[in-house]
Amino acid sequence: MKNLVFLALVASGCTTTTSVCGDGFLDPGEQCDDGNNVSGDGCSAVCTLETGAPAITANWKITNLAKQTLNCPSGFDTAALYSQEIDTNFNDVGSPVIDLFNCTNFTGVSGPLKATTYYSWISIANTNNSAQYASSTSAFVDLTNTDKSYNADILTDGGYFQLQWALQKNGVGTTCAAQSQVAGVESISTDTANSNNFASDIFPCADHLGITSGFSAGTYTVSVDALNSSNAAVSQAVNLTNKTIQAPNKVTDLGTVTIPLD
């Protein structure tokens, strides 16, 4: 079962005494309410779901770093699919559309959505989505031309690092495009309690942002450097110490790392 609602409704817990289509609240008798009275965006001018609009098929999995498939956590029986519309500069447009599904289904199809681009993520939550166990990392979903699928894993025993980067040459800021020798950025995360627990993640330099693979909860040293097309280092390594991974499925933001090129 799915409900097309908005974050304002979930967060406030308020209800309106009269049904007003276009106020952003899902009132009795409304199939949807996207905060406007415009048709053609998945929710009609009279707050009914529109057919023919694109949709997102979401698939989720509760898992651990040993790649075992687990049951939905006790007390959290709902999977909430968030679809946040974004503009051409990747800024949020309005509030996210939220579709609710039974967690144990492990799949669900959103209501009709506007044919545009979104950031999407899954939260595992209690029945009315007022408390969350964990949220997946977000993914870019382009519904401009067709329906799309989105797959999300929820790690029970680990999380991720997120980082951005900026390049510096001879003490002056520069760009990936201006430095032809730079193809990628590498982060090596090493567990301070067990140096055998480490992994490398490599991102295209032009992305300017990356999320690592999953790591077990703990404290890490993260080493960041720039690579050429052969994955050889072309910069000094920047070491970030005492960075913590938290479970379940938390993302630790390392901020912007300035990488000095050789």
C-alpha positions as protocol buffer text, in pm:
chain_id: "A"
residue {
  index: 1
  type: MET
  ca { x: 0 y: 0 z: 0 }
}
residue {
  index: 2
  type: LYS
  ca { x: 133 y: 341 z: -81 }
}
residue {
  index: 3
  type: ASN
  ca { x: 39 y: 692 z: 22 }
}
residue {
  index: 4
  type: LEU
  ca { x: 145 y: 1008 z: -161 }
}
residue {
  index: 5
  type: VAL
  ca { x: 221 y: 1256 z: 113 }
}
residue {
  index: 6
  type: PHE
  ca { x: 478 y: 1522 z: 187 }
}
residue {
  index: 7
  type: LEU
  ca { x: 742 y: 1575 z: 450 }
}
residue {
  index: 8
  type: ALA
  ca { x: 557 y: 1869 z: 601 }
}
residue {
  index: 9
  type: LEU
  ca { x: 268 y: 1639 z: 684 }
}
residue {
  index: 10
  type: VAL
  ca { x: 491 y: 1374 z: 840 }
}
residue {
  index: 11
  type: ALA
  ca { x: 702 y: 1618 z: 1033 }
}
residue {
  index: 12
  type: SER
  ca { x: 422 y: 1830 z: 1174 }
}
residue {
  index: 13
  type: GLY
  ca { x: 174 y: 1557 z: 1257 }
}
residue {
  index: 14
  type: CYS
  ca { x: -100 y: 1815 z: 1199 }
}
residue {
  index: 15
  type: THR
  ca { x: -429 y: 1762 z: 1020 }
}
residue {
  index: 16
  type: THR
  ca { x: -660 y: 2016 z: 862 }
}
residue {
  index: 17
  type: THR
  ca { x: -1022 y: 2048 z: 958 }
}
residue {
  index: 18
  type: THR
  ca { x: -1132 y: 2113 z: 599 }
}
residue {
  index: 19
  type: SER
  ca { x: -1016 y: 1949 z: 281 }
}
residue {
  index: 20
  type: VAL
  ca { x: -825 y: 2203 z: 68 }
}
residue {
  index: 21
  type: CYS
  ca { x: -667 y: 2069 z: -249 }
}
residue {
  index: 22
  type: GLY
  ca { x: -327 y: 2222 z: -309 }
}
residue {
  index: 23
  type: ASP
  ca { x: -231 y: 2299 z: 50 }
}
residue {
  index: 24
  type: GLY
  ca { x: 32 y: 2024 z: 70 }
}
residue {
  index: 25
  type: PHE
  ca { x: -166 y: 1813 z: 318 }
}
residue {
  index: 26
  type: LEU
  ca { x: -325 y: 1480 z: 235 }
}
residue {
  index: 27
  type: ASP
  ca { x: -683 y: 1537 z: 352 }
}
residue {
  index: 28
  type: PRO
  ca { x: -972 y: 1288 z: 358 }
}
residue {
  index: 29
  type: GLY
  ca { x: -1100 y: 1232 z: 4 }
}
residue {
  index: 30
  type: GLU
  ca { x: -768 y: 1330 z: -159 }
}
residue {
  index: 31
  type: GLN
  ca { x: -549 y: 1075 z: -334 }
}
residue {
  index: 32
  type: CYS
  ca { x: -253 y: 1316 z: -331 }
}
residue {
  index: 33
  type: ASP
  ca { x: -169 y: 1679 z: -253 }
}
residue {
  index: 34
  type: ASP
  ca { x: 153 y: 1824 z: -397 }
}
residue {
  index: 35
  type: GLY
  ca { x: 100 y: 2179 z: -275 }
}
residue {
  index: 36
  type: ASN
  ca { x: -41 y: 2321 z: -599 }
}
residue {
  index: 37
  type: ASN
  ca { x: -342 y: 2305 z: -829 }
}
residue {
  index: 38
  type: VAL
  ca { x: -152 y: 2222 z: -1147 }
}
residue {
  index: 39
  type: SER
  ca { x: -217 y: 1908 z: -1351 }
}
residue {
  index: 40
  type: GLY
  ca { x: 50 y: 1715 z: -1537 }
}
residue {
  index: 41
  type: ASP
  ca { x: 287 y: 1669 z: -1244 }
}
residue {
  index: 42
  type: GLY
  ca { x: 157 y: 1335 z: -1113 }
}
residue {
  index: 43
  type: CYS
  ca { x: -109 y: 1493 z: -891 }
}
residue {
  index: 44
  type: SER
  ca { x: -398 y: 1663 z: -1072 }
}
residue {
  index: 45
  type: ALA
  ca { x: -555 y: 2003 z: -1006 }
}
residue {
  index: 46
  type: VAL
  ca { x: -826 y: 1824 z: -804 }
}
residue {
  index: 47
  type: CYS
  ca { x: -581 y: 1611 z: -601 }
}
residue {
  index: 48
  type: THR
  ca { x: -625 y: 1280 z: -780 }
}
residue {
  index: 49
  type: LEU
  ca { x: -339 y: 1061 z: -901 }
}
residue {
  index: 50
  type: GLU
  ca { x: -268 y: 1100 z: -1272 }
}
residue {
  index: 51
  type: THR
  ca { x: -205 y: 799 z: -1491 }
}
residue {
  index: 52
  type: GLY
  ca { x: 60 y: 789 z: -1760 }
}
residue {
  index: 53
  type: ALA
  ca { x: 311 y: 978 z: -1548 }
}
residue {
  index: 54
  type: PRO
  ca { x: 646 y: 809 z: -1476 }
}
residue {
  index: 55
  type: ALA
  ca { x: 717 y: 621 z: -1155 }
}
residue {
  index: 56
  type: ILE
  ca { x: 1009 y: 479 z: -955 }
}
residue {
  index: 57
  type: THR
  ca { x: 1031 y: 110 z: -873 }
}
residue {
  index: 58
  type: ALA
  ca { x: 1220 y: 88 z: -543 }
}
residue {
  index: 59
  type: ASN
  ca { x: 1392 y: -226 z: -418 }
}
residue {
  index: 60
  type: TRP
  ca { x: 1548 y: -242 z: -73 }
}
residue {
  index: 61
  type: LYS
  ca { x: 1749 y: -494 z: 124 }
}
residue {
  index: 62
  type: ILE
  ca { x: 1838 y: -516 z: 493 }
}
residue {
  index: 63
  type: THR
  ca { x: 2190 y: -655 z: 504 }
}
residue {
  index: 64
  type: ASN
  ca { x: 2526 y: -655 z: 681 }
}
residue {
  index: 65
  type: LEU
  ca { x: 2887 y: -634 z: 573 }
}
residue {
  index: 66
  type: ALA
  ca { x: 2896 y: -1014 z: 547 }
}
residue {
  index: 67
  type: LYS
  ca { x: 2632 y: -970 z: 273 }
}
residue {
  index: 68
  type: GLN
  ca { x: 2368 y: -1167 z: 462 }
}
residue {
  index: 69
  type: THR
  ca { x: 2008 y: -1075 z: 387 }
}
residue {
  index: 70
  type: LEU
  ca { x: 1827 y: -991 z: 712 }
}
residue {
  index: 71
  type: ASN
  ca { x: 1471 y: -937 z: 828 }
}
residue {
  index: 72
  type: CYS
  ca { x: 1321 y: -593 z: 878 }
}
residue {
  index: 73
  type: PRO
  ca { x: 1419 y: -466 z: 1225 }
}
residue {
  index: 74
  type: SER
  ca { x: 1170 y: -514 z: 1507 }
}
residue {
  index: 75
  type: GLY
  ca { x: 937 y: -217 z: 1546 }
}
residue {
  index: 76
  type: PHE
  ca { x: 1012 y: -82 z: 1197 }
}
residue {
  index: 77
  type: ASP
  ca { x: 764 y: -231 z: 952 }
}
residue {
  index: 78
  type: THR
  ca { x: 757 y: 42 z: 686 }
}
residue {
  index: 79
  type: ALA
  ca { x: 980 y: 140 z: 395 }
}
residue {
  index: 80
  type: ALA
  ca { x: 940 y: 504 z: 296 }
}
residue {
  index: 81
  type: LEU
  ca { x: 1050 y: 600 z: -55 }
}
residue {
  index: 82
  type: TYR
  ca { x: 1145 y: 968 z: -78 }
}
residue {
  index: 83
  type: SER
  ca { x: 1146 y: 1135 z: -420 }
}
residue {
  index: 84
  type: GLN
  ca { x: 1295 y: 1485 z: -397 }
}
residue {
  index: 85
  type: GLU
  ca { x: 1258 y: 1688 z: -717 }
}
residue {
  index: 86
  type: ILE
  ca { x: 1573 y: 1884 z: -811 }
}
residue {
  index: 87
  type: ASP
  ca { x: 1645 y: 2158 z: -1064 }
}
residue {
  index: 88
  type: THR
  ca { x: 1923 y: 2177 z: -1323 }
}
residue {
  index: 89
  type: ASN
  ca { x: 2164 y: 2299 z: -1053 }
}
residue {
  index: 90
  type: PHE
  ca { x: 2075 y: 2001 z: -831 }
}
residue {
  index: 91
  type: ASN
  ca { x: 1890 y: 2221 z: -581 }
}
residue {
  index: 92
  type: ASP
  ca { x: 1577 y: 2090 z: -409 }
}
residue {
  index: 93
  type: VAL
  ca { x: 1242 y: 2192 z: -555 }
}
residue {
  index: 94
  type: GLY
  ca { x: 967 y: 2188 z: -293 }
}
residue {
  index: 95
  type: SER
  ca { x: 931 y: 1899 z: -47 }
}
residue {
  index: 96
  type: PRO
  ca { x: 989 y: 1531 z: -127 }
}
residue {
  index: 97
  type: VAL
  ca { x: 705 y: 1302 z: -226 }
}
residue {
  index: 98
  type: ILE
  ca { x: 685 y: 1007 z: 15 }
}
residue {
  index: 99
  type: ASP
  ca { x: 544 y: 664 z: -71 }
}
residue {
  index: 100
  type: LEU
  ca { x: 497 y: 414 z: 212 }
}
residue {
  index: 101
  type: PHE
  ca { x: 525 y: 36 z: 170 }
}
residue {
  index: 102
  type: ASN
  ca { x: 537 y: -270 z: 391 }
}
residue {
  index: 103
  type: CYS
  ca { x: 905 y: -325 z: 473 }
}
residue {
  index: 104
  type: THR
  ca { x: 875 y: -702 z: 422 }
}
residue {
  index: 105
  type: ASN
  ca { x: 769 y: -654 z: 58 }
}
residue {
  index: 106
  type: PHE
  ca { x: 1125 y: -536 z: -23 }
}
residue {
  index: 107
  type: THR
  ca { x: 989 y: -369 z: -337 }
}
residue {
  index: 108
  type: GLY
  ca { x: 731 y: -106 z: -428 }
}
residue {
  index: 109
  type: VAL
  ca { x: 628 y: 130 z: -706 }
}
residue {
  index: 110
  type: SER
  ca { x: 581 y: 500 z: -636 }
}
residue {
  index: 111
  type: GLY
  ca { x: 271 y: 689 z: -732 }
}
residue {
  index: 112
  type: PRO
  ca { x: 285 y: 880 z: -1062 }
}
residue {
  index: 113
  type: LEU
  ca { x: 553 y: 1151 z: -1054 }
}
residue {
  index: 114
  type: LYS
  ca { x: 635 y: 1458 z: -1257 }
}
residue {
  index: 115
  type: ALA
  ca { x: 860 y: 1378 z: -1555 }
}
residue {
  index: 116
  type: THR
  ca { x: 1178 y: 1538 z: -1420 }
}
residue {
  index: 117
  type: THR
  ca { x: 1485 y: 1454 z: -1209 }
}
residue {
  index: 118
  type: TYR
  ca { x: 1498 y: 1348 z: -844 }
}
residue {
  index: 119
  type: TYR
  ca { x: 1718 y: 1246 z: -557 }
}
residue {
  index: 120
  type: SER
  ca { x: 1565 y: 931 z: -410 }
}
residue {
  index: 121
  type: TRP
  ca { x: 1629 y: 738 z: -90 }
}
residue {
  index: 122
  type: ILE
  ca { x: 1467 y: 475 z: 130 }
}
residue {
  index: 123
  type: SER
  ca { x: 1405 y: 507 z: 504 }
}
residue {
  index: 124
  type: ILE
  ca { x: 1313 y: 207 z: 716 }
}
residue {
  index: 125
  type: ALA
  ca { x: 1063 y: 342 z: 965 }
}
residue {
  index: 126
  type: ASN
  ca { x: 781 y: 264 z: 1203 }
}
residue {
  index: 127
  type: THR
  ca { x: 423 y: 232 z: 1079 }
}
residue {
  index: 128
  type: ASN
  ca { x: 342 y: 603 z: 1044 }
}
residue {
  index: 129
  type: ASN
  ca { x: 698 y: 707 z: 945 }
}
residue {
  index: 130
  type: SER
  ca { x: 742 y: 916 z: 1259 }
}
residue {
  index: 131
  type: ALA
  ca { x: 1059 y: 732 z: 1367 }
}
residue {
  index: 132
  type: GLN
  ca { x: 1334 y: 598 z: 1140 }
}
residue {
  index: 133
  type: TYR
  ca { x: 1566 y: 303 z: 1193 }
}
residue {
  index: 134
  type: ALA
  ca { x: 1800 y: 406 z: 909 }
}
residue {
  index: 135
  type: SER
  ca { x: 1806 y: 574 z: 569 }
}
residue {
  index: 136
  type: SER
  ca { x: 1987 y: 463 z: 255 }
}
residue {
  index: 137
  type: THR
  ca { x: 2227 y: 682 z: 64 }
}
residue {
  index: 138
  type: SER
  ca { x: 2049 y: 893 z: -198 }
}
residue {
  index: 139
  type: ALA
  ca { x: 2066 y: 831 z: -573 }
}
residue {
  index: 140
  type: PHE
  ca { x: 2004 y: 1051 z: -876 }
}
residue {
  index: 141
  type: VAL
  ca { x: 1697 y: 929 z: -1068 }
}
residue {
  index: 142
  type: ASP
  ca { x: 1604 y: 1077 z: -1407 }
}
residue {
  index: 143
  type: LEU
  ca { x: 1236 y: 1029 z: -1489 }
}
residue {
  index: 144
  type: THR
  ca { x: 1240 y: 1271 z: -1783 }
}
residue {
  index: 145
  type: ASN
  ca { x: 1174 y: 1003 z: -2045 }
}
residue {
  index: 146
  type: THR
  ca { x: 1078 y: 678 z: -1873 }
}
residue {
  index: 147
  type: ASP
  ca { x: 1020 y: 487 z: -1549 }
}
residue {
  index: 148
  type: LYS
  ca { x: 1330 y: 397 z: -1349 }
}
residue {
  index: 149
  type: SER
  ca { x: 1435 y: 150 z: -1080 }
}
residue {
  index: 150
  type: TYR
  ca { x: 1625 y: 233 z: -764 }
}
residue {
  index: 151
  type: ASN
  ca { x: 1803 y: -22 z: -543 }
}
residue {
  index: 152
  type: ALA
  ca { x: 1897 y: 50 z: -181 }
}
residue {
  index: 153
  type: ASP
  ca { x: 2089 y: -148 z: 79 }
}
residue {
  index: 154
  type: ILE
  ca { x: 2054 y: -77 z: 451 }
}
residue {
  index: 155
  type: LEU
  ca { x: 2366 y: -186 z: 643 }
}
residue {
  index: 156
  type: THR
  ca { x: 2287 y: -290 z: 1000 }
}
residue {
  index: 157
  type: ASP
  ca { x: 2650 y: -300 z: 1118 }
}
residue {
  index: 158
  type: GLY
  ca { x: 2822 y: -28 z: 918 }
}
residue {
  index: 159
  type: GLY
  ca { x: 2811 y: 298 z: 729 }
}
residue {
  index: 160
  type: TYR
  ca { x: 2995 y: 518 z: 479 }
}
residue {
  index: 161
  type: PHE
  ca { x: 3222 y: 818 z: 439 }
}
residue {
  index: 162
  type: GLN
  ca { x: 3126 y: 1106 z: 211 }
}
residue {
  index: 163
  type: LEU
  ca { x: 3381 y: 1356 z: 86 }
}
residue {
  index: 164
  type: GLN
  ca { x: 3424 y: 1643 z: -157 }
}
residue {
  index: 165
  type: TRP
  ca { x: 3757 y: 1758 z: -295 }
}
residue {
  index: 166
  type: ALA
  ca { x: 3934 y: 2061 z: -432 }
}
residue {
  index: 167
  type: LEU
  ca { x: 4268 y: 2063 z: -614 }
}
residue {
  index: 168
  type: GLN
  ca { x: 4559 y: 2293 z: -545 }
}
residue {
  index: 169
  type: LYS
  ca { x: 4865 y: 2349 z: -765 }
}
residue {
  index: 170
  type: ASN
  ca { x: 5161 y: 2554 z: -635 }
}
residue {
  index: 171
  type: GLY
  ca { x: 4936 y: 2682 z: -356 }
}
residue {
  index: 172
  type: VAL
  ca { x: 4667 y: 2804 z: -595 }
}
residue {
  index: 173
  type: GLY
  ca { x: 4324 y: 2646 z: -643 }
}
residue {
  index: 174
  type: THR
  ca { x: 4267 y: 2468 z: -973 }
}
residue {
  index: 175
  type: THR
  ca { x: 4016 y: 2234 z: -1136 }
}
residue {
  index: 176
  type: CYS
  ca { x: 4010 y: 1876 z: -1261 }
}
residue {
  index: 177
  type: ALA
  ca { x: 3949 y: 2002 z: -1616 }
}
residue {
  index: 178
  type: ALA
  ca { x: 4259 y: 2224 z: -1599 }
}
residue {
  index: 179
  type: GLN
  ca { x: 4484 y: 1940 z: -1478 }
}
residue {
  index: 180
  type: SER
  ca { x: 4494 y: 1679 z: -1754 }
}
residue {
  index: 181
  type: GLN
  ca { x: 4716 y: 1449 z: -1549 }
}
residue {
  index: 182
  type: VAL
  ca { x: 4441 y: 1404 z: -1286 }
}
residue {
  index: 183
  type: ALA
  ca { x: 4184 y: 1137 z: -1366 }
}
residue {
  index: 184
  type: GLY
  ca { x: 4057 y: 1031 z: -1027 }
}
residue {
  index: 185
  type: VAL
  ca { x: 4056 y: 1081 z: -652 }
}
residue {
  index: 186
  type: GLU
  ca { x: 4129 y: 793 z: -414 }
}
residue {
  index: 187
  type: SER
  ca { x: 4033 y: 753 z: -51 }
}
residue {
  index: 188
  type: ILE
  ca { x: 4190 y: 475 z: 158 }
}
residue {
  index: 189
  type: SER
  ca { x: 4008 y: 410 z: 487 }
}
residue {
  index: 190
  type: THR
  ca { x: 4200 y: 217 z: 754 }
}
residue {
  index: 191
  type: ASP
  ca { x: 4050 y: 96 z: 1080 }
}
residue {
  index: 192
  type: THR
  ca { x: 4260 y: 233 z: 1368 }
}
residue {
  index: 193
  type: ALA
  ca { x: 4183 y: -78 z: 1578 }
}
residue {
  index: 194
  type: ASN
  ca { x: 4269 y: -325 z: 1300 }
}
residue {
  index: 195
  type: SER
  ca { x: 4501 y: -212 z: 1021 }
}
residue {
  index: 196
  type: ASN
  ca { x: 4401 y: -519 z: 817 }
}
residue {
  index: 197
  type: ASN
  ca { x: 4054 y: -370 z: 786 }
}
residue {
  index: 198
  type: PHE
  ca { x: 4101 y: -116 z: 507 }
}
residue {
  index: 199
  type: ALA
  ca { x: 3976 y: -49 z: 157 }
}
residue {
  index: 200
  type: SER
  ca { x: 4033 y: 191 z: -131 }
}
residue {
  index: 201
  type: ASP
  ca { x: 3761 y: 380 z: -316 }
}
residue {
  index: 202
  type: ILE
  ca { x: 3836 y: 562 z: -643 }
}
residue {
  index: 203
  type: PHE
  ca { x: 3610 y: 835 z: -783 }
}
residue {
  index: 204
  type: PRO
  ca { x: 3622 y: 1030 z: -1112 }
}
residue {
  index: 205
  type: CYS
  ca { x: 3786 y: 1363 z: -1034 }
}
residue {
  index: 206
  type: ALA
  ca { x: 3519 y: 1558 z: -1223 }
}
residue {
  index: 207
  type: ASP
  ca { x: 3246 y: 1429 z: -990 }
}
residue {
  index: 208
  type: HIS
  ca { x: 3383 y: 1647 z: -707 }
}
residue {
  index: 209
  type: LEU
  ca { x: 3199 y: 1429 z: -453 }
}
residue {
  index: 210
  type: GLY
  ca { x: 3197 y: 1062 z: -360 }
}
residue {
  index: 211
  type: ILE
  ca { x: 3052 y: 814 z: -109 }
}
residue {
  index: 212
  type: THR
  ca { x: 3273 y: 521 z: -13 }
}
residue {
  index: 213
  type: SER
  ca { x: 3186 y: 156 z: 9 }
}
residue {
  index: 214
  type: GLY
  ca { x: 3050 y: 32 z: 340 }
}
residue {
  index: 215
  type: PHE
  ca { x: 3272 y: 0 z: 648 }
}
residue {
  index: 216
  type: SER
  ca { x: 3208 y: -158 z: 986 }
}
residue {
  index: 217
  type: ALA
  ca { x: 3132 y: 79 z: 1271 }
}
residue {
  index: 218
  type: GLY
  ca { x: 3456 y: 214 z: 1421 }
}
residue {
  index: 219
  type: THR
  ca { x: 3725 y: 481 z: 1398 }
}
residue {
  index: 220
  type: TYR
  ca { x: 3935 y: 526 z: 1084 }
}
residue {
  index: 221
  type: THR
  ca { x: 4218 y: 717 z: 925 }
}
residue {
  index: 222
  type: VAL
  ca { x: 4120 y: 829 z: 575 }
}
residue {
  index: 223
  type: SER
  ca { x: 4399 y: 906 z: 326 }
}
residue {
  index: 224
  type: VAL
  ca { x: 4299 y: 1106 z: 16 }
}
residue {
  index: 225
  type: ASP
  ca { x: 4510 y: 1166 z: -297 }
}
residue {
  index: 226
  type: ALA
  ca { x: 4477 y: 1235 z: -670 }
}
residue {
  index: 227
  type: LEU
  ca { x: 4548 y: 970 z: -935 }
}
residue {
  index: 228
  type: ASN
  ca { x: 4636 y: 967 z: -1302 }
}
residue {
  index: 229
  type: SER
  ca { x: 4468 y: 743 z: -1560 }
}
residue {
  index: 230
  type: SER
  ca { x: 4695 y: 453 z: -1455 }
}
residue {
  index: 231
  type: ASN
  ca { x: 4586 y: 496 z: -1091 }
}
residue {
  index: 232
  type: ALA
  ca { x: 4929 y: 623 z: -988 }
}
residue {
  index: 233
  type: ALA
  ca { x: 4940 y: 903 z: -730 }
}
residue {
  index: 234
  type: VAL
  ca { x: 5003 y: 1253 z: -866 }
}
residue {
  index: 235
  type: SER
  ca { x: 4961 y: 1438 z: -537 }
}
residue {
  index: 236
  type: GLN
  ca { x: 5060 y: 1437 z: -176 }
}
residue {
  index: 237
  type: ALA
  ca { x: 4829 y: 1229 z: 44 }
}
residue {
  index: 238
  type: VAL
  ca { x: 4604 y: 1413 z: 287 }
}
residue {
  index: 239
  type: ASN
  ca { x: 4543 y: 1214 z: 606 }
}
residue {
  index: 240
  type: LEU
  ca { x: 4223 y: 1262 z: 801 }
}
residue {
  index: 241
  type: THR
  ca { x: 4247 y: 1104 z: 1148 }
}
residue {
  index: 242
  type: ASN
  ca { x: 3991 y: 978 z: 1399 }
}
residue {
  index: 243
  type: LYS
  ca { x: 3698 y: 970 z: 1157 }
}
residue {
  index: 244
  type: THR
  ca { x: 3407 y: 761 z: 1284 }
}
residue {
  index: 245
  type: ILE
  ca { x: 3172 y: 524 z: 1103 }
}
residue {
  index: 246
  type: GLN
  ca { x: 2836 y: 471 z: 1274 }
}
residue {
  index: 247
  type: ALA
  ca { x: 2567 y: 208 z: 1225 }
}
residue {
  index: 248
  type: PRO
  ca { x: 2307 y: 148 z: 1100 }
}
residue {
  index: 249
  type: ASN
  ca { x: 2386 y: 284 z: 753 }
}
residue {
  index: 250
  type: LYS
  ca { x: 2504 y: 628 z: 869 }
}
residue {
  index: 251
  type: VAL
  ca { x: 2695 y: 857 z: 632 }
}
residue {
  index: 252
  type: THR
  ca { x: 2986 y: 1050 z: 790 }
}
residue {
  index: 253
  type: ASP
  ca { x: 3059 y: 1370 z: 598 }
}
residue {
  index: 254
  type: LEU
  ca { x: 3433 y: 1441 z: 580 }
}
residue {
  index: 255
  type: GLY
  ca { x: 3376 y: 1782 z: 423 }
}
residue {
  index: 256
  type: THR
  ca { x: 3596 y: 1924 z: 147 }
}
residue {
  index: 257
  type: VAL
  ca { x: 3951 y: 1788 z: 121 }
}
residue {
  index: 258
  type: THR
  ca { x: 4209 y: 2014 z: -46 }
}
residue {
  index: 259
  type: ILE
  ca { x: 4454 y: 1797 z: -242 }
}
residue {
  index: 260
  type: PRO
  ca { x: 4799 y: 1947 z: -321 }
}
residue {
  index: 261
  type: LEU
  ca { x: 4919 y: 1826 z: -662 }
}
residue {
  index: 262
  type: ASP
  ca { x: 5282 y: 1736 z: -725 }
}
